[in-house]
């Protein structure tokens, strides 16, 4: 695996330590603390190996597990408090947070958010300071911290001493609002007009989370979402149980309401951002880690400590083991999806590296692969030199699947192939023509397209294509791909156009072009 999708924004686009670099949002999120962590790792380890960053991701998940363990231990004791932690760390459908180091922002936000809620529950002045700092770090790691600030405010209000302790929430909130007014408001992805979808979105999010944590939800690599079939009745039962218990006078500890309020705020925020390119499906896996951690806190605060012995204890341990093993088994599905996407990007960046010295400095390969949208050619080459980033070689690209090789061709072709009217084209050297197939005719050093498609190898340089008065000529090309998947263009009837092939760092691998259009002549420029 290698750097993937949003990570390129940290590696390539966020250079330096200026206020604009650190405080400009990533999407709608303030990411100053994860960005600083990434900069530290790049400084120490460089970008030649992904292993340190994978360890960073593991540290983030472990931090959330530790905070969850502290919260659950306070409710269920030392040993039973480990049960939710076991289910959490084996939650295979949430493997994105373990596989993708970019998620360190989310895990830091959740870990410090939980730390803030736990510290506020102690009601001590020193703990209030810890809570305030924790909430600041949570807000500065991802905007998920907003939910934890709301949950923290609820803890302070329920403590009965809200006036004296309100500063613990107001300081982080005011700092965030100052950032939002200065940097964040122009990057908001929320549409409050979608508020009507929030209730259903919240129920579906609860269904996906509940089904996943009990091992009854499967991950689909094709859609990147979870099956909610068994989660829906569980969610309905949970909502009904809470309503009935509250009606009967049930009064859980403040941390229950804090965790529940945090979930509701996060689900509402996601629901009003769930559209178009910013789609955040309620059964997606990217936020499952956050949802699961908060749901476990709610369960531990709502239910009394289990008191099982003998057969009951053995049965509980067996069920816990089965659920953990079932969920852990889904890790491989997520890993395969990540590895496949990361390898494709590695090959596509190899294509960008082939064009170094000739490609436009502002070329954006994100037009081919949206996961590379945070990259432009010149910043990538600069980061490659500074951090030792790796890109696939010609031989390594050639070993990729056909779909990846087609994507590589789509990155190369717009920069290396041009088809323009001959009268408007600049002078250039002649390309060497090698016939691969099509049984063409020969005429004064030119090849003439017969009824079958004419397949050629073209070295760097130019050829002219002169069409007959009856048929246009279509031009398709391939370099790494087997099939001619890139449409270069069409030469109109009765005209002469120039096809130019630009040189790059792999002259040993020529472009192949396929031309159709009976009677058209292809000639080296003279």
URDABEL-V748658 format. One record per residue. RES is the residue in one letter. SS is DSSP state (h for helix, s for strand, l for the rest). BURIAL is 1 if it has 9 or more other ideal C-beta (glycine too) atoms within 8 Angstrom, else 0. D_CENTER is the distance of its C-alpha to the mean C-alpha in Angstrom with 2 decimals. Layout:
# URDABEL-V748658
RES/SS/BURIAL/D_CENTER + RES/SS/BURIAL/D_CENTER
This chain:
# URDABEL-V748658
X/l/0/13.69 + X/l/1/12.71 + X/l/1/10.39 + X/l/1/7.08 + X/l/1/5.12 + X/l/1/5.49 + X/h/1/7.94 + X/h/1/10.18 + X/h/1/11.01 + X/h/1/12.57 + X/h/1/14.18 + X/h/1/15.52 + X/h/1/15.76 + X/l/1/16.87 + X/l/0/20.15 + X/l/0/23.09 + X/l/0/23.85 + X/l/0/25.10 + X/h/0/24.73 + X/h/0/22.78 + X/h/1/20.27 + X/h/1/19.87 + X/h/1/20.23 + X/l/0/18.47 + X/l/1/15.64 + X/s/1/11.94 + X/l/0/11.62 + X/l/1/14.38 + X/s/1/13.98 + X/l/1/16.43 + X/l/1/14.83 + X/h/1/18.06 + X/h/1/18.36 + X/h/1/15.05 + X/h/1/15.54 + X/h/1/19.07 + X/h/1/18.14 + X/h/1/15.92 + X/h/1/18.87 + X/h/0/21.26 + X/h/1/19.58 + X/h/1/19.42 + X/h/0/23.03 + X/h/0/24.18 + X/h/1/22.39 + X/l/0/21.22 + X/l/1/18.36 + X/l/0/20.38 + X/l/0/19.21 + X/l/1/15.93 + X/h/0/18.13 + X/h/1/18.68 + X/h/1/15.02 + X/h/1/14.78 + X/h/0/17.88 + X/h/1/16.40 + X/h/1/13.76 + X/h/1/16.84 + X/h/1/18.80 + X/h/1/16.48 + X/h/1/16.77 + X/h/1/20.47 + X/h/1/20.96 + X/h/1/19.92 + X/h/1/22.16 + X/h/1/24.95 + X/h/1/24.85 + X/h/1/24.81 + X/h/1/27.71 + X/h/1/29.70 + X/h/1/29.33 + X/h/1/30.29 + X/h/1/33.06 + X/h/0/34.71 + X/h/1/35.01 + X/h/1/35.60 + X/l/0/36.97 + X/l/0/36.13 + X/l/0/35.76 + X/l/1/34.65 + X/h/1/32.10 + X/h/1/30.35 + X/h/1/29.85 + X/h/1/26.82 + X/h/1/25.36 + X/h/1/25.90 + X/h/1/24.20 + X/h/1/21.25 + X/h/1/20.71 + X/l/1/21.19 + X/l/1/18.77 + X/h/1/17.14 + X/h/1/15.13 + X/h/1/13.25 + X/l/1/12.62 + X/h/1/8.87 + X/h/1/10.39 + X/h/1/12.74 + X/h/1/10.91 + X/l/1/8.04 + X/h/1/10.11 + X/h/1/7.87 + X/h/1/8.67 + X/h/1/12.19 + X/h/1/12.27 + X/h/1/12.15 + X/h/1/14.53 + X/h/1/16.80 + X/h/1/17.02 + X/h/1/18.02 + X/h/1/20.30 + X/h/1/22.13 + X/h/1/22.24 + X/h/1/23.99 + X/h/1/26.14 + X/h/1/27.23 + X/h/1/28.26 + X/h/1/30.13 + X/h/1/31.91 + X/h/1/33.02 + X/h/1/34.49 + X/h/0/36.87 + X/l/0/38.63 + X/l/0/39.65 + X/h/0/39.64 + X/h/0/37.89 + X/h/1/35.24 + X/h/1/34.75 + X/h/1/34.02 + X/h/1/31.40 + X/h/1/29.88 + X/h/1/29.83 + X/h/0/28.14 + X/h/1/25.56 + X/h/1/24.71 + X/h/1/24.45 + X/h/1/21.93 + X/h/1/19.96 + X/h/1/19.99 + X/l/1/19.15 + X/l/1/16.04 + X/l/1/14.23 + X/l/1/16.06 + X/l/1/16.20 + X/h/1/19.28 + X/h/1/21.06 + X/h/1/21.50 + X/h/1/22.99 + X/h/1/25.33 + X/h/1/26.64 + X/h/1/27.13 + X/h/1/28.90 + X/h/1/31.10 + X/h/1/32.18 + X/h/1/33.17 + X/h/1/35.21 + X/h/0/36.93 + X/h/0/37.81 + X/l/1/39.20 + X/l/0/42.17 + X/l/0/42.01 + X/h/1/39.38 + X/h/0/41.35 + X/h/0/41.61 + X/h/1/38.06 + X/l/1/36.21 + X/h/0/35.42 + X/h/1/32.82 + X/h/1/30.65 + X/h/0/32.00 + X/h/1/31.22 + X/h/1/27.43 + X/h/1/27.43 + X/h/0/29.54 + X/h/1/27.50 + X/h/1/24.33 + X/h/0/26.39 + X/h/0/27.70 + X/h/1/24.27 + X/h/1/23.27 + X/h/0/26.55 + X/h/0/26.15 + X/h/1/22.53 + X/h/1/20.41 + X/h/0/22.39 + X/h/0/21.63 + X/h/1/17.87 + X/l/0/18.20 + X/l/0/16.32 + X/l/0/18.81 + X/l/0/21.61 + X/h/0/24.32 + X/h/0/25.96 + X/h/1/23.57 + X/h/1/25.18 + X/h/0/27.12 + X/h/1/24.17 + X/h/1/23.50 + X/h/0/26.02 + X/h/0/24.85 + X/h/1/21.17 + X/h/1/22.27 + X/h/1/24.36 + X/h/1/21.68 + X/h/1/19.25 + X/h/1/22.21 + X/h/1/22.97 + X/h/1/19.60 + X/h/1/19.71 + X/h/1/23.41 + X/h/1/23.25 + X/h/1/20.54 + X/h/1/22.39 + X/l/0/25.64 + X/l/1/24.36 + X/l/0/25.00 + X/l/1/21.59 + X/l/0/19.98 + X/s/1/16.43 + X/s/1/16.11 + X/l/1/13.96 + X/l/0/14.90 + X/l/0/13.64 + X/l/1/11.13 + X/s/1/13.64 + X/s/1/16.65 + X/l/1/20.28 + X/l/1/22.19 + X/h/0/25.68 + X/h/1/27.00 + X/h/1/24.97 + X/h/1/26.74 + X/h/0/30.23 + X/h/1/29.09 + X/h/1/27.55 + X/h/1/30.74 + X/h/0/32.88 + X/h/1/31.13 + X/h/1/31.56 + X/h/0/35.16 + X/h/0/35.95 + X/h/1/34.82 + X/h/0/36.85 + X/h/0/39.93 + X/h/1/39.76 + X/h/0/39.49 + X/h/0/42.40 + X/l/0/44.43 + X/l/0/43.95 + X/l/0/41.12 + X/l/0/39.89 + X/l/0/36.97 + X/l/0/36.16 + X/h/1/34.34 + X/h/1/31.16 + X/h/1/30.80 + X/h/1/30.90 + X/h/1/28.62 + X/h/1/25.84 + X/h/1/26.49 + X/h/1/26.45 + X/h/1/23.14 + X/h/1/21.63 + X/h/1/23.38 + X/h/1/22.23 + X/h/1/18.53 + X/h/1/18.99 + X/h/1/21.00 + X/h/1/18.50 + X/h/1/15.76 + X/h/1/18.46 + X/l/1/19.49 + X/l/1/16.04 + X/l/1/15.47 + X/l/0/16.37 + X/h/0/15.63 + X/h/0/12.49 + X/h/1/11.56 + X/l/0/12.08 + X/l/1/11.64 + X/l/0/13.82 + X/l/1/16.05 + X/l/1/15.64 + X/s/1/11.86 + X/l/1/10.97 + X/l/0/8.32 + X/l/1/11.47 + X/h/1/13.97 + X/h/1/14.76 + X/h/1/15.91 + X/h/1/17.83 + X/h/1/19.45 + X/h/1/20.63 + X/h/1/22.23 + X/h/1/23.74 + X/h/1/25.31 + X/h/1/26.81 + X/h/1/28.27 + X/h/1/29.77 + X/h/1/31.36 + X/h/1/32.79 + X/h/1/34.06 + X/l/0/35.73 + X/l/0/38.49 + X/l/0/38.15 + X/l/0/38.72 + X/l/0/42.23 + X/l/0/42.48 + X/l/0/44.92 + X/l/0/46.19 + X/h/0/44.96 + X/h/0/42.62 + X/h/1/40.84 + X/h/0/40.63 + X/h/0/39.25 + X/h/1/36.56 + X/h/0/35.54 + X/h/0/35.46 + X/h/0/33.25 + X/h/1/30.90 + X/h/0/30.76 + X/h/1/30.17 + X/h/1/27.30 + X/h/1/25.66 + X/h/1/26.23 + X/h/1/25.00 + X/h/1/21.67 + X/h/1/21.32 + X/l/0/21.98 + X/l/1/18.74 + X/h/1/16.81 + X/h/0/17.64 + X/h/1/16.12 + X/h/1/12.59 + X/h/1/13.38 + X/h/1/14.72 + X/h/1/11.75 + X/h/1/9.56 + X/h/1/12.71 + X/h/0/13.39 + X/h/1/10.25 + X/h/1/10.62 + X/h/1/14.32 + X/h/1/14.07 + X/h/1/12.41 + X/h/1/15.07 + X/h/1/17.71 + X/h/1/16.69 + X/h/1/16.95 + X/h/1/20.24 + X/h/1/21.36 + X/h/1/20.68 + X/h/1/22.67 + X/h/1/25.48 + X/l/1/26.04 + X/l/1/26.35 + X/l/0/29.49 + X/l/1/29.62 + X/l/1/26.35 + X/l/0/26.11 + X/l/0/24.63 + X/l/0/22.50 + X/l/1/21.19 + X/l/1/17.55 + X/h/1/16.09 + X/h/1/13.38 + X/h/0/16.26 + X/l/1/15.94 + X/l/1/12.27 + X/h/0/10.02 + X/h/1/7.28 + X/h/1/10.27 + X/l/0/11.08 + X/l/1/11.33 + X/l/1/14.08 + X/l/1/17.76 + X/h/1/20.37 + X/h/0/22.58 + X/h/1/20.13 + X/h/1/18.47 + X/h/1/21.98 + X/h/1/22.92 + X/h/1/20.06 + X/h/1/20.84 + X/h/0/24.43 + X/h/0/23.90 + X/h/1/21.44 + X/l/0/22.40 + X/l/1/19.12 + X/l/0/19.62 + X/l/1/19.32 + X/l/1/20.83 + X/l/0/24.56 + X/h/1/26.47 + X/h/0/27.47 + X/h/1/24.01 + X/h/1/22.68 + X/h/0/25.73 + X/l/0/24.86 + X/l/1/21.52 + X/l/0/21.55 + X/h/0/23.04 + X/h/0/19.95 + X/h/1/18.31 + X/h/1/21.68 + X/h/1/21.91 + X/h/1/18.66 + X/h/1/20.24 + X/h/1/23.37 + X/h/1/21.72 + X/h/1/20.52 + X/h/1/24.01 + X/h/1/26.25 + X/h/0/25.95 + X/h/1/26.76 + X/h/1/29.46 + X/s/1/31.22 + X/s/0/33.20 + X/s/1/35.81 + X/s/1/38.24 + X/s/1/41.90 + X/h/1/44.13 + X/h/0/46.13 + X/h/0/43.18 + X/l/1/41.59 + X/l/0/42.27 + X/l/0/44.42 + X/l/1/42.77 + X/l/0/43.86 + X/s/1/44.34 + X/l/1/41.78 + X/l/1/43.19 + X/s/1/43.19 + X/s/0/43.07 + X/s/1/43.64 + X/s/0/41.58 + X/s/0/42.92 + X/l/1/44.47 + X/l/0/48.18 + X/l/1/48.54 + X/s/0/51.82 + X/s/0/52.87 + X/s/0/54.41 + X/l/0/55.31 + X/l/0/52.40 + X/s/1/49.93 + X/s/1/48.41 + X/s/1/48.97 + X/l/1/46.57 + X/l/1/48.34 + X/l/0/47.43 + X/l/0/44.62 + X/l/1/41.40 + X/s/1/41.89 + X/s/1/39.39 + X/s/1/39.54 + X/s/1/38.16 + X/s/1/38.06 + X/l/1/38.17 + X/l/0/37.10 + X/s/1/39.49 + X/s/1/40.58 + X/s/1/42.40 + X/s/1/44.07 + X/s/1/43.75 + X/s/0/46.83 + X/l/1/46.85 + X/l/1/49.94 + X/l/0/51.32 + X/l/0/50.12 + X/l/1/46.56 + X/l/1/43.38 + X/s/1/41.21 + X/s/1/37.54 + X/s/1/35.52 + X/s/1/32.47 + X/s/1/31.00 + X/s/1/29.16 + X/l/1/28.79 + X/l/1/26.56 + X/l/1/26.24 + X/l/0/29.23 + X/l/0/29.54 + X/l/1/30.13 + X/l/1/26.90 + X/s/1/26.97 + X/s/0/29.54 + X/s/1/31.19 + X/s/0/33.63 + X/s/0/37.13 + X/s/1/40.46 + X/l/0/42.93 + X/l/1/46.38 + X/l/0/49.11 + X/l/1/47.02 + X/s/1/45.94 + X/s/1/42.42 + X/s/1/40.99 + X/s/1/38.01 + X/s/1/36.77 + X/s/1/34.71 + X/l/1/33.39 + X/l/0/33.56 + X/l/1/30.72 + X/l/0/30.51 + X/l/0/31.05 + X/l/1/34.48 + X/l/0/35.14 + X/l/0/32.79 + X/l/1/34.16 + X/s/1/32.72 + X/s/1/34.13 + X/s/1/35.08 + X/s/1/36.55 + X/s/1/39.03 + X/s/0/40.84 + X/l/1/43.86 + X/l/1/47.34 + X/l/1/49.64 + X/l/1/47.16 + X/s/1/47.79 + X/s/1/45.33 + X/s/1/46.95 + X/s/1/46.09 + X/l/1/46.53 + X/l/0/50.01
